[in-house]
Amino acid sequence: MKLGVHIGYWGLGLSSEDQLNIVQEAERLGYDSVWAAEAYGSDTATVLGWLAGQTSKIRLGSGIFQMPGRSAAMTAMTAATIDQLSGGRMILGIGSSGPQVAEGWHGQRFAKQLQRTREYVAVVRMALARERVEFHGETLELPLPDGPGKALKLTISPVQERIPIYIAAIGPKNTALAGEIADGWIPTLFSPEHVSELRPLLQEGAERSGKSLEDFDIAPTVNVFVTDDLESARNAMRPFIALYVGGMGSREQNFYNQVVQRYGYEAEAKEIQDLYLEGKRDEAMAAIPDSLIDTVSLCGPPDVVRERLAVYRDAGVGTLGVTPTAFTADERLEQLRLVAELAA
C-alpha cells in the first residue's frame, strides 16, 4: 500500500510556504503522491502546476478536477501540460461534484451523470492519445454539428504513454462505472470494513469492459490524527464528518449522508443532517458516533493507527491518501512522519 498526502483545498489556515513544506517533506519521506482538491475557491490545476516545479519524484494527483468546471478537452489539455511540466508525474482524478456546485457555481445541469462521466472519460482518453477528436454521444458532441467547428487533436504529447484516470465515486452505479472505465477509484468516507460490499461493484464494471482489477488502484482519502489522547483525536475529526454528512448537498441530495446510511448509521445520519441544516453545527458534531469516526478516520494512539493501516492494506487499498488533521504546520509535518513510520 502506497501513501499519498492530500493537501485538500488551498489556503484554509496554512500559508503557501506551509503547504509546500508539507509536500516536500512527504516526498522526502517516500510518499508516492500528493493530491489537491477544488470546490469553489482554489483550483486544483494551478496548485499542481506550482508543485510540479518544486518537487522531483512525488506524483501529482487531482483530487479532483470537477467535470462541470472544465470541458473534457480542457481537462485533457491541463493533464497533458502538468504531465509535461512534471516529467510524467500526473494522475488525473475527476468527479462530477454535486448539484449545488455544478448548477450554482458552474451553471451546468447536474443530470445524466453516469452517461456524462462515461462520455467525458472517453473524450479525455481520445484527446490524450492525440487522436483527432470526433465524438457523438448523448451528452457530448464534438465538433458541434451545425457550425464551423472542426475535429482537432492535442498539439502536445503527455510524457506518460497513458495518464492514469481515477474517478471519485461513492454511489453503487458510479463505483461500478469506475471499475469499468477508470484506472483507479477515489472514495470519500471510505470504510475498509465494507469493502466486501464495494469490490463486487468494481468487479462488475471491470467485467463489462473485459479487464482485470489486478492493476486497479483503490485510493481513498482519510483524515489522520495520531495521538495518545483518543478523545481529542476524535473531536478533531468531527467538523469534517459533520460538514460532509450534514451539509454537503441538500437534504434530498447528499451522497455522503447516503453512504454513511449504507454503513448502518441511518438514524444517526438523519440526525446529523437535521442539526447541521438547522444551523446547530456543534450539536451535529456531537451527534457523530465514536464508532463512525473510527470507521472512516485514522485517529488515536500509534498502536491503534498501525492496526487500522493494516486493515486498509488488507482491504485492498493501493494508495492511501492521508490528510494530517493537526492544527499547526509543524504538527502536520509530525503527523506525516508518524504515519510513514506506522505504515512501514
C-alpha positions in Angstrom: 0.0 0.0 0.0 1.5 3.3 -1.1 0.9 6.5 0.8 -0.2 9.8 -0.6 -0.7 13.2 1.1 -3.9 15.1 0.5 -3.5 18.9 0.9 -7.2 19.5 0.2 -8.4 23.0 -0.5 -5.8 25.7 -0.8 -5.5 28.5 1.8 -7.6 27.1 4.7 -5.4 28.1 7.6 -2.0 27.3 6.1 0.3 29.6 4.0 1.7 28.6 0.7 5.1 28.0 2.3 3.4 25.7 4.9 1.8 23.7 2.2 5.0 23.4 0.2 6.9 22.2 3.3 4.3 19.5 3.8 4.6 18.3 0.2 8.4 18.4 0.1 8.6 16.6 3.5 6.1 13.9 2.1 8.4 13.5 -0.9 11.4 13.1 1.4 9.6 10.5 3.5 8.8 8.4 0.4 5.1 9.3 -0.1 4.1 8.2 -3.6 1.7 11.1 -4.4 0.3 14.4 -3.4 -3.4 15.3 -4.1 -5.1 18.7 -4.3 -8.8 19.4 -4.3 -11.2 22.1 -5.5 -14.7 23.2 -4.7 -15.5 26.9 -5.3 -12.2 28.5 -4.1 -8.8 27.5 -5.2 -8.5 25.4 -8.4 -6.5 22.1 -8.4 -4.6 22.6 -11.6 -2.8 25.8 -10.6 -1.7 24.1 -7.3 -0.4 21.0 -9.1 1.5 23.1 -11.7 3.1 25.1 -8.8 4.1 21.9 -7.0 5.5 20.4 -10.2 8.3 22.9 -10.3 9.2 22.4 -6.7 9.3 18.6 -6.4 11.1 15.9 -8.4 9.6 12.5 -7.6 6.2 12.6 -5.9 3.3 12.1 -8.3 0.8 14.8 -8.7 -2.9 13.9 -8.4 -6.0 16.0 -9.0 -8.4 15.0 -6.2 -10.4 16.1 -8.1 -10.9 18.1 -11.2 -14.6 19.0 -11.3 -16.2 17.8 -14.6 -18.7 20.7 -14.7 -15.9 23.2 -14.4 -14.0 22.1 -17.4 -14.8 20.7 -20.8 -13.3 17.2 -21.5 -10.9 18.8 -23.9 -9.7 21.3 -21.4 -9.2 18.6 -18.8 -7.0 16.7 -21.3 -5.0 19.8 -22.1 -4.5 20.5 -18.4 -3.4 17.0 -17.6 -1.0 16.9 -20.6 0.5 20.2 -19.6 1.1 19.2 -15.9 2.4 15.8 -17.1 5.0 17.7 -19.3 5.9 20.2 -16.5 6.4 17.4 -14.0 8.3 14.9 -16.2 5.4 12.4 -16.3 4.0 12.5 -12.8 0.3 13.4 -13.4 -2.6 11.3 -12.0 -5.9 12.6 -13.4 -8.7 12.3 -10.8 -12.1 13.6 -11.9 -15.5 13.7 -10.5 -19.0 15.1 -11.1 -19.0 17.3 -8.0 -22.6 17.8 -6.8 -25.7 19.6 -7.9 -25.2 22.7 -5.7 -21.8 23.4 -7.1 -22.5 22.2 -10.7 -25.6 24.3 -11.1 -25.0 27.1 -8.6 -21.3 27.8 -9.4 -20.6 26.4 -12.9 -24.1 26.8 -14.4 -24.1 23.2 -15.6 -27.1 21.0 -15.2 -26.5 18.1 -12.9 -28.1 15.4 -15.0 -27.3 12.1 -16.7 -24.2 11.8 -14.6 -23.4 8.2 -15.4 -23.6 8.8 -19.1 -21.8 12.1 -18.9 -18.9 10.6 -16.9 -18.6 7.7 -19.4 -18.5 10.1 -22.4 -16.3 12.6 -20.7 -13.7 10.0 -19.9 -13.9 8.6 -23.5 -13.2 12.1 -24.9 -10.3 12.7 -22.4 -8.7 9.5 -23.4 -9.1 10.2 -27.1 -7.6 13.6 -26.7 -4.7 12.4 -24.6 -4.0 9.7 -27.2 -3.7 12.6 -29.7 -6.4 11.3 -31.8 -8.5 13.7 -33.8 -11.5 14.2 -31.5 -14.8 13.4 -33.2 -17.4 12.1 -30.8 -21.1 11.8 -31.0 -22.8 10.9 -27.7 -25.8 11.7 -25.6 -24.1 14.4 -23.5 -21.1 15.4 -25.6 -20.9 16.1 -29.3 -17.6 17.2 -30.9 -17.4 19.1 -33.2 -20.8 20.7 -32.9 -22.8 19.7 -36.0 -24.2 23.0 -37.2 -21.3 25.3 -37.2 -17.7 26.0 -38.3 -16.1 23.7 -35.7 -13.6 21.1 -36.9 -12.2 17.9 -35.3 -8.9 18.8 -33.7 -6.2 16.9 -31.9 -4.0 17.8 -29.0 -0.9 19.6 -30.1 1.3 18.4 -27.2 2.2 14.9 -26.1 2.0 13.8 -22.5 5.2 12.3 -21.1 3.3 9.2 -19.9 2.0 6.9 -22.6 -1.2 6.6 -20.7 -2.0 9.1 -17.9 -4.0 7.2 -15.3 -7.5 8.3 -14.8 -9.2 7.9 -11.4 -12.9 8.6 -10.8 -14.2 9.9 -7.5 -17.4 7.9 -6.7 -19.5 6.8 -3.7 -22.8 5.6 -5.2 -23.1 2.0 -6.3 -23.5 2.7 -10.1 -20.7 5.3 -10.2 -18.4 2.8 -8.3 -19.2 0.1 -10.9 -18.5 2.7 -13.7 -15.1 3.5 -12.1 -14.3 -0.3 -12.3 -15.3 -0.3 -16.0 -13.6 2.8 -17.5 -11.0 4.1 -15.0 -7.6 3.1 -13.7 -8.4 3.9 -10.1 -11.3 4.8 -7.7 -11.3 7.7 -5.2 -13.9 7.1 -2.4 -14.6 9.5 0.4 -15.7 8.5 3.9 -14.3 5.1 3.0 -14.9 2.2 5.4 -12.4 -0.7 4.8 -14.8 -3.0 6.7 -17.4 -2.5 4.0 -15.1 -3.2 1.0 -16.6 -6.7 0.6 -19.8 -4.8 -0.5 -17.9 -2.5 -2.8 -15.4 -4.7 -4.5 -18.2 -6.7 -6.4 -19.3 -3.4 -7.9 -15.8 -2.7 -9.2 -15.6 -6.2 -10.4 -19.0 -5.9 -12.2 -17.7 -2.8 -14.0 -14.4 -4.4 -14.9 -16.1 -7.4 -16.4 -18.2 -5.2 -18.6 -15.1 -3.9 -20.2 -13.3 -7.2 -20.2 -10.5 -6.2 -17.9 -8.9 -7.3 -14.6 -8.8 -5.4 -11.4 -5.3 -6.6 -10.8 -3.7 -3.2 -11.5 -6.7 -1.2 -10.5 -6.0 1.3 -7.7 -8.4 1.8 -4.8 -7.3 5.2 -3.5 -9.4 6.6 -0.6 -8.6 9.7 1.3 -8.6 9.5 5.1 -8.1 12.2 7.8 -5.3 11.3 10.3 -4.5 12.4 13.8 -2.1 10.2 15.7 -2.1 10.9 19.5 -2.5 9.2 22.8 -5.5 11.4 23.5 -8.2 9.5 21.7 -11.0 11.9 22.6 -9.1 14.9 21.2 -8.3 12.9 18.1 -11.9 12.0 17.5 -13.0 15.6 18.2 -10.6 16.8 15.5 -12.4 14.6 13.0 -15.9 15.9 13.9 -16.0 19.2 11.8 -15.1 17.3 8.6 -17.6 14.5 9.1 -20.4 16.9 10.2 -19.8 19.1 7.1 -20.0 16.2 4.7 -22.7 14.1 6.3 -24.7 17.1 7.4 -24.2 19.9 5.0 -22.5 18.7 1.7 -25.5 18.9 -0.5 -29.3 19.4 0.0 -31.4 17.3 2.3 -32.6 15.3 -0.7 -29.2 15.0 -2.5 -26.4 14.4 0.0 -24.3 11.5 -1.4 -22.1 11.4 1.7 -25.1 11.1 4.0 -26.3 8.2 1.9 -23.0 6.4 2.1 -23.0 6.6 5.9 -26.5 5.3 6.0 -25.3 2.3 3.9 -22.8 1.7 6.7 -25.7 1.1 9.1 -26.0 4.6 10.6 -29.4 5.6 9.1 -30.8 7.3 12.2 -27.6 9.0 13.1 -27.1 10.3 9.6 -30.5 11.8 9.6 -30.0 13.4 13.0 -26.6 14.9 12.0 -28.1 16.3 8.8 -31.1 17.8 10.6 -29.0 19.5 13.2 -26.5 20.8 10.6 -29.1 22.2 8.3 -30.8 23.9 11.3 -27.5 25.7 12.0 -26.8 23.7 15.1 -23.3 22.6 14.0 -21.9 22.0 17.4 -24.8 19.6 18.2 -24.3 18.0 14.8 -20.7 17.3 15.6 -21.6 15.9 19.0 -24.1 13.6 17.4 -21.5 11.7 15.4 -21.0 8.3 17.0 -17.4 7.5 18.0 -17.7 4.2 16.1 -18.4 6.1 12.8 -15.4 8.3 13.4 -13.2 5.3 14.0 -14.6 3.6 10.8 -13.8 6.5 8.4 -10.7 8.1 10.1 -7.3 7.2 11.3 -7.2 8.6 14.8 -5.9 7.6 18.2 -2.7 6.1 19.7 0.1 4.8 17.4 -0.8 1.1 18.0 -4.4 1.7 17.1 -3.4 3.6 13.9 -0.9 0.9 13.0 -3.6 -1.7 13.3 -6.0 0.4 11.2 -3.4 0.9 8.5 -3.2 -2.9 8.3 -7.0 -3.1 7.9 -6.8 -0.7 4.9 -4.0 -2.7 3.4 -5.9 -6.0 3.8 -9.0 -4.4 2.3 -7.0 -4.0 -1.0 -6.3 -0.3 -0.8 -3.5 0.5 -3.2 -3.0 4.2 -2.4 -4.0 5.7 0.9 -4.2 9.5 0.7 -3.8 10.9 4.2 -4.8 14.3 5.4 -3.0 15.4 8.5 -5.6 16.9 10.8 -3.3 18.6 13.3 -3.7 22.4 13.9 -0.3 23.8 13.0 2.0 23.3 10.1 4.7 21.7 12.4 2.2 19.3 13.9 1.0 18.3 10.4 4.6 17.5 9.4 4.9 15.4 12.5 1.7 13.6 11.6 3.2 12.8 8.2 6.3 11.3 9.8 4.3 9.2 12.2 2.1 7.7 9.5 5.1 6.9 7.4 6.7 5.1 10.4 3.5 3.2 11.3 2.9 2.1 7.7 6.4 0.8 7.2 
